[in-house]
């Protein structure tokens, strides 16, 4: 649980700082809103993740999956390297959350 919480914490910090950087350098209010809001939700969600609540893993999975699509679309439009890096990080977090959900839920008997 510690690894998942730590990775989610780093992901939330990266999202929040990335949104602020996008607003500062590109004057993109949509990036500021989407990334900072997502980062704050992930950071708040860590409290429930530490308590081993299964819904917290689904929330991070949904956010990281949607942000993978968002960053992928932005890369398609702008060919910006940062979008590829963020898409890769979001995809990694989504896959990690899927694996963690299957480990917590276990096989059905």
N, C-alpha and C positions, 0 to 999 in steps of 0.2 A: 504494500500500500504506500510505503514511503516513496518508492520510485515513481509511481503514478502521480502522486501528489506533487512531487518535485518537478516532474516534467510538465505537469499542468500549470504549476506556478511559473516556470520559465516561459511557457507558451503564452500565458496571460500577460506577463511583463513584456515579451516581444511584441505582442499585438498592440498593447497600449502605447509603447514607445514608437512602434512603426506608424501608428495612426497619427501621433503627434508630429513625427518627422514628415509624413506625407503632407500634412497640412502646412507645415512650415516651409518646405521646399517647393511644393507644387501647388499650394493654395487649394487643396482638394478637401472641401468640407465633407463630401460623402465618405471619403476614406477615414477622415477623423471620426465621424459619427459611427460608422460600421466597425472599425477596428477598436476604437476605445470602448465602445459599448460591449463588444464581444470579449475584449480583454477583461473588463470589469466583471462580467458574468462568469467567466472562467475563474477569476480570482475569488469571487464570492463562493463559487461552487466547490472550491477546495475544502472548505469546512465540512461539507457533507461527504466529500470523498474520503476524508480522514475517518469519518464515522462509519464508513463502509456502506453507504446508501447506494443502491444500484442505480437509482434514477440520475444520480450525479454523473455517472459514466455515460449515460445516454445523452445528457445535455452537452457534455464536452464532445461526444461523437457527432452530434447534430451540428454544433457550431463549427467544428473543424472540417466536417464534410462540406458544409455550405461555403466556408471560406476557401476550401480547395477549388471549388467551382468558380468562386468570385475572382480569386487570384489567377486562375487559369484563363478566364475570360479577359481579365485586364492585361495579361501577358499577350494574348492573341491580338488585342487592340493596340498595345503600345510597344511590344518587344522590349520591355524593361527587365533587366536582370533581377532586380529586387522582387518582382512578381513571381519569378520562377522559384526563387529561394523560399518565399513565403508559401507558395503552393506546395513545395516539397515538404516543408515543415508541417503544414496543415495535414497533408496526406499521411505523413509518418504518425502524427498524433491520432488521426482517425483509425489507422490500422492498429496502433497500439491499444486504443480504447476497445476496438472490436475483440482483440485477443483477451484483454482484461475482462470484458463482459462474459465471454465464453468460459474463462477460468472461474469466475465468481458464480455464474449460474450453473455450470457443470452440465454434463449430459443428462438428458431426461431418461428416466427409466420406466 
